[in-house]
């Protein structure tokens, strides 16, 4: 898949990929007319309560009779924890991640202050239990796919055709009416509709506490929160952004940056494996292990493993998790050692299948594209190809994977809209503080993006997990981070903002695991963190 040989020259690939440009971006939509969102009555659904929120499909024309139903869940405040503080809405990222399970994350916050909120999760438009649900082609991700690296004309034509075919399938899907209305602006307006509906349906004693929204966004959820804060600054309460999306270099440029940092994190992972050679027996130097990985890719291309199902593409996808979360390292190291030393590819293929196959994953991918492709216009073909080749020369791990993953935007069957100029300037006069969290070597949302958002939000303070590689790693038991979250939710206070382009509080990162994962945290806590990590993939991938 991401092998470092056989780079295609720009002229050849540009000739292959000559195609019509995407639709020109439309002007940003005007502020939506008044609309009364409605919530159904709450019913028990396991440990949570569930409801459905009805919002307009098109906020510019809310009375045309077309609506969307969003699945909503909540974990109500504990009256024994103290006075009621309002609603805390959550988004786990993606875009395309289901959020109805996220209220359970409340148990990971230290102390009892978080229990003074109703924690509310939701499935954004097109996602999960919301209707209509966007499903385009559940068989799009397969096994032993043709090599992502287009070393021949045939490979280039294959992926150009396949990605365009996926876009066409979305345009023919049962939920195709959603496609023009899946921008981050649309979801931000849904978030405001959720706040308004919760306020109007609350008891009189609680309605004043719901005049503002409190929010916890992970990964793409930070961009959604930043757009919401830009559109509705007077409605912003306590906002936490973990794994901060760059609002300046977002989508296309962010994806290129990702590919570079993911490659570096793969090498960091191999360094961790090298220091545990007594366990994994793959070598004592990261460079040696990386060389073995690079050499394995063409071998898998010729002779796939796991009964012909694990080629270089599947190996790269299966290894992607090591760039997201250090908690993935032991499992990945075991599976890779089985493949590299003994030729046993089934453990690695199982990792690929669990992360990439199935209807839920394809639904997330469809929504991911639905948001990305309408948030920003794609570049011309020659830019796509030349930029990918440049990245691939030095950072081949996911360079072409990332390009083909996002390529359906080139022929997406809905027009792109104007971008939102994200700004938190209005929050200064309101005295509204925002808490940002990011690890130094987060690959999905590289650290410079967090610094960029901090620059645009003059009342925001940034907590840095120094030297860490985990994406959106809060609520992982790092006291310096988690205690700050707990305190902020109760007091609204953030770390003192320092001068310059820098973080404001430096904390330890999510700790790297031992060779065999051991933890004092409850298995339930591990499950919640693992689910959050899964929701963040693709996460600007």
N, C-alpha and C positions, 0 to 999 in steps of 0.2 A: 504493500500500500504506500507508505510514506518513505519509500526507499530513496537513497541519495544518488541514484544513477539514472542515466537516460533522460536528462532534462530536455524537454522539447523546446526548440527555438521559438521565439515570439512570433516570427513571421508565419511559421507553419500553423501554429495554433490559432492566430488571429484569422488566417485564411479559412480554417475549419469552422470558426465560430462566427463568421459574418452573419448578422441577424438584425432584425429590426430593433430599434431602441424601445425601451419601456415608455409608458405613458408619462407625459409631463406632469409635474406635481401641481395639483390644484391649490387654490388659495385656501388658507386655513379657514375652517368653518367659523362662522360667527357664533357668539354666545347663544346657547340654546334657549328657546322660549320656555315659558313656565310649563311644567309637567308634574303631575302628582303621581309619584311612584307608589306602588302598593305592595305590601307584604301579606302573605297568607298567615293564618294563625300558626303558632309554633307547636310542633309535635315532637315527642321523644324519638330519638334515633340513636340508640346505644347510650353512651355517656353524655351525648350532646342533645341540643334541641335543633330542629331543622325547620326551615321555612323556604318560601319562594318569593323572589322580588321580581316584579314586572316593570320593565323600563322600555322606553321607545327604541325601536331599531335605529331610527335616524333622529338625532336630537334637533336637527334643523327643521324637521317636519314631524313633530311628535304626535300630531293628531291624525295621521294618515291611516291609523288602524293597525300598523305593523309594530309588533312588540317582541321583546326578548325576555325569557324567563331565566333568572339566575338562581342557582341553588345556593342557599345561605345556611350557615350553622352557627351556633353560639354555645358558649359555656358561661353561664350567668355568674355574676359576682357573688362572693361569699359574704353575707352580712356580718359574720363574726370577725372578718379581717379588718374592718374599719369603715369609715364613711365612703359612700359610692363615688367613684371618680369618672364614670362614663363608659363609653365603648372604645375598645381597642380593636381595629380591623387589621387583618393580616393578608399579605400576599407572598407566597413562597417563591415566586420567580417563574422563569421559563423564557419568554411568555408561553403560556400553555400549561402551567402547572395547576393541578387541582388544589383548591385551598380549603375545602370543607372540613378537612381533618385538622387544620392548623390550630384551632383553639386549644387542643391538647398540649401545645408547647408551653402553655402557662405553667405547667408543673416543673419546667426546667429553670424558671426564674427564682433566684434565691429569695428567701423571706416570704412574707405574706402580702406585700404591697400590690403585687400583680393581681391578687385575688379581689381587689377592690374594683376591678373592671369587668364588664362583660367582654369576653374575647370572642370576636366574630370572624369567621372565615367564609369564603365564597368561591364558587367556580366562576371565573370571568366568562364573558360571552364566547360561546363556541366550545367551552371546556367541560369535560366530565358530565355531571348531571344537569348542567344548564341546557336549555333548549332554545333554538336548534343547536345540535352538537355538530361540529365540523369534522367530518370523516371523509377522506378523499380516496385513499387506496391502502387498505390494511396489509397488502402484500408487497408494498414498495421496498421495504427493507428485507433483504433475503440473505442467503448464505453463499459463500464463495463467489462474490460478485467480481466483475472485471476490475482490474487494477485501477485505483483512483488516479494514479500518476499517468497522464496521457502521453506515454512514450511512443505511441503510434497514432496515425490518423484515425484508425478504427476505434481505438479507445476514446479519443476525443469526441468522435461522432456519437459513440454509444452514450456517453454521459450527457452530452448536449441534448440528445434526443430523450433520454430517460428523465432528466430533470424538467424538460419542457412538458413531457407527458404527465408528470405529477401536477404541474400547474394546471394543465387542461382538466385533469380529473377533479381538482378542487373547483374549477369553474363549472363542472357538470354535476357537482355533488348536490345532495338533497338540501344542504344548508347554504347554497351559493348566494342567497340573498344577504347573508352576513358579510360577504367579502368586502364591499365598499365601506363597511362600518365597523372595522376592527382595529382602528388606530389606537394609540395610547390615549389620545384625547377622548375617544369614545369610552374607554375603560375608566378614565378619570371622572367623566361625567356619571358613569355608573356608580362609582365610589361615592360621589356626592349624592346621588339618588338613594343609595343605601343609607347614608347618614341621615338624610331628610326623612326617609321612611321609618327608620328606627326612632327618630325623635318624635315624629307625629304619633307613633303607636305606643310610646312609653307612657307611664303614669305621670300625672302632673308633677309629682315630686321629683321625677328624674329628667324631665324634658330639658331643663336648663343645663344639665350636665352633657346633653347631646347637641348643644348648639355648635360645638366644635368636634372634629374628628380626631381621635388618637389613632396612630397607625404604626405598624411594624412591617417593613418591607425588606425582603431578601432578594439580592441579585436584581433581575429585571423589576422586581417590586420596588426597588429604590427609584428607578426611573419613573415608574407609574406614580410614586409618591411625590417626586419632584415636579412632575407635570401637574398633579393635583394642587400642590402648594403654589404653583405659578398661576393657575386658573382661579383658585379659591383661597387666597391667603388669609382671609378673615375667618375661615373655617378650620384653620390648622391648629391642632392642640399639641400633643406630644408626639413627635415623629422620630422614629428610629429607622435608619437605613444601614443595612449590613450587606457588604459586598457591593460597593457603590458603582453603578453604571456611569460611564463618562458621558455627560450631556453635551459635550463639545465634539468629541470624536466617537459618535455612537454609530451602531450598526456596522456599516461597511468598514470604516477605518478601525473600529473596535475589534472586528473580527480578525483583521490582519495583525493587530497587536496581540490578540489572544494566541494566535498560532506561534508567535515568537516565544511568549512566556510559557506556553504549554510545553514546548520543546525543552526549555530550560528546566522545567519542573520534572520532566521525564528523566533528565540527567541527575537531578537532585534525588529522585527516587532510586535510581541505579546506584548512587553513592551510598544511600541507606542500605541497599541490598549488599553492596560490597563490604560494608562493615559487619555484615552478618553472614560472612562466607561459610562459617561453621554450620549454619542452618541451611542455606540455599545452594551453596557450592557452585556459584556462578562466576567467581572471580573476586579479587580483592581490590580492584580499581573500577570506578564508574566508567571510565573510558573503555575498558576491556568489555564490560557488560553491554555498553551501548554498541560497540563494534559487533558483538555477537547478535544483538537485536537487528542491526542494519543488515547483517549477512543473512539472517533468517528470512527476511521479507521476500527476496527473489526465490528462495527455496520453496516457500509456501505458495508463491505465485505459480511455480511449476508443478508442485505436488501438495495440494492442500491437505491439512490434517483434519482430525476428528471426522473421519469417514467422508472426506471431501468437502467439508462444510466450512473449515477455518482457513481462509486465505489471508493475504496481507491486509486487506481492508478490514476484515473482522478482527484480526489481531489488534490493529490500531484502535478500533472502536472499543474493544474490550479493555485496552490499557488506558483509555482516556481518563478513567476515574482517578488514576494516581495523580493527575494534574489538578484535580478538584479538591481532594480531601485526603489528608494523611491517614485517616481511618481506613482507607481503601488499600493501603500499602501491604499489609500482611497477606491478604487474600490474593492480591495481584501477584505478589512475589512467589507465593506457593504455586499458583497456576502457571506462571511463566517458567518457573524452575521445572515443573513437570513437562512442559512443552519443550524447553531448550535441552534438558538433560536426557529425557527418556522418549521424546517424540509423542508424549501423551497430550493430545490437544483438547480432549473433552472438557477438562476444568476451565480452560480459557474460553472455549466455545460457549460454555454455560454462562460465563460472565457476559459475553456478547449478547446472547439470547435474552438474558434477563434485563439488560439495559436498553436493547434496541428493537426487539420484536414484540408484536402484539398490538391489539387495537388501542389500548390506552396510550402507548408510546406514539403511535401514529397520529392519534388525536392531538397530542401535545405538539407534535411536529407541524401538523397542519395549522394549528393556531399560532405557533411560533412564526411561521411564514406569513400567515394572515396579518399579523401585527407588523412584522418587519417590512414586508413588501408594500404596505400602505403608509408606513411612517416616513419612509424616505425613498427617493428614487435610486435605483441601482446605477452604477457607472456603466460606461460603454464597454463593449466586449474587450477591446484591446487593453483597457485599464485593468479589468478583471484578470486577464491572463498574465499580463506583464507583472502586475503586483504579486500574483501568486507565485510566479516563477522566481521572483526576487526573494520572497520569503523562503521558498522551498530550498534554495541553494544553501542557506545557513540553518534553517529550522524546518526540516522536512517532516517532522512527526505528524502533524495534522494539516499541513498547508493545503494540499489538494482536497483532503476530506472536507475541510471547512468551506472551500470554494464550491464544491459540488453540493454540499449541504444547503447552501444559501442560493444556489444558482436558479431555482424555480422563480425567484423574484424577477429574473430577466423577462419572463413571459407571463407574469402573474395576471390573472383576468380581472383585476380591479386597479383603478388608478391610484398612484401615490399622492399623498396630500402634503401640504406645507408643514415643515417642522415647527415644533414649539420652541421658542427661545426661552429656555428654562431660566428662571431667576427667583431668588429668595429675597430680593431687595425689600419687598413690601413687608417682610417679617420683622425687619429692624424696628420700624416705627411701632409695630404691635408688641414688641418685646418677646417674640416667640422663638424659643431655642430649639435647635434640631441636633440630634445625636447621630454621628456617622461612625461606622466601624469598617475597617478593612485591614487585611493582612498584607504585608509588604510585597510578597511574591504571589499574590492571588492571580491566577492566570485567566480565569473567566472574566474578571473585572479588574484589570491591572491598576496598581496603586496610583499612578498619575491621574486616573479618572476621578478617584476620590478627592485628590487635591484640587482638581478642576471644579468639582461641585462645591467643595468648601469655599473656593474663591467666589463662586456665584451666590452662595448663601452666607452673608456676613454674620449671621447669628448661629452658625453651625460650628460644632467642635468635632474633631476627628480623633478617634481612638485607633491606634495602630497596633496590630499584632506583629511585633518586630521580628522579621526574618521568617514569618510563617508563609506557608503555601496553600493553606486551606481557604476555600471560597465560602464566604458567608458563614464563618465558623463560630458565631456567638452561641450562647447557651450550650457550650461544650464543656463546661466545668472550669473554665479559666476565671478565677475569682476577680481579677483586675477588670475584666470585661463584663462579666455577668453581674457583678455587684454594682457596677456603674449603671447598667440597664435598670436594675431593681430600684436604685436610688432615683434615677431620672423619672421613672414612672410615678413615683410618689411626690417628688419635690419639683420636678421640671428643671432642675439644675444640671448643667453640663460642665465638663472640664473647662477651666479658664482658657480662653483663646489666646494663642501665642502669636507673635509677629512673624511674618514671612510665610512662605509656601512650605508648610510642614504639618505634621500631626501635632495634636495638642496634648495627648496622653499616650505614652508608650507602655504597652503591656506585653507580657509573654504571649507567644502564639499558641494555637492548639498544639499540644505536645505530640511529637512523633511517637508512634507506638513501639512496643517491643516486637520481636519477631513473631511471637504468638500473642494475639491480642488479649490482654488482661486489663480489667478495669474494675474499679470499685463502684462505678455507677450502676444503677439498676438496669436490668435488661430492657425494661420499658423505655427508659431514657435513651438507650442505644437505638431502639427501634424508631423513636421519634426523630432522632438526629439523622439516622439513615434514610428515613422517608423524606426529610427536608433536603438532604443532599441529592436524592433521586429527583425531586421536583425541580431542582435547579439545573438539571441537564435536559435540554440543550443549553439553557441559560446563556444567551449571547454566544453560542458556539458556532 
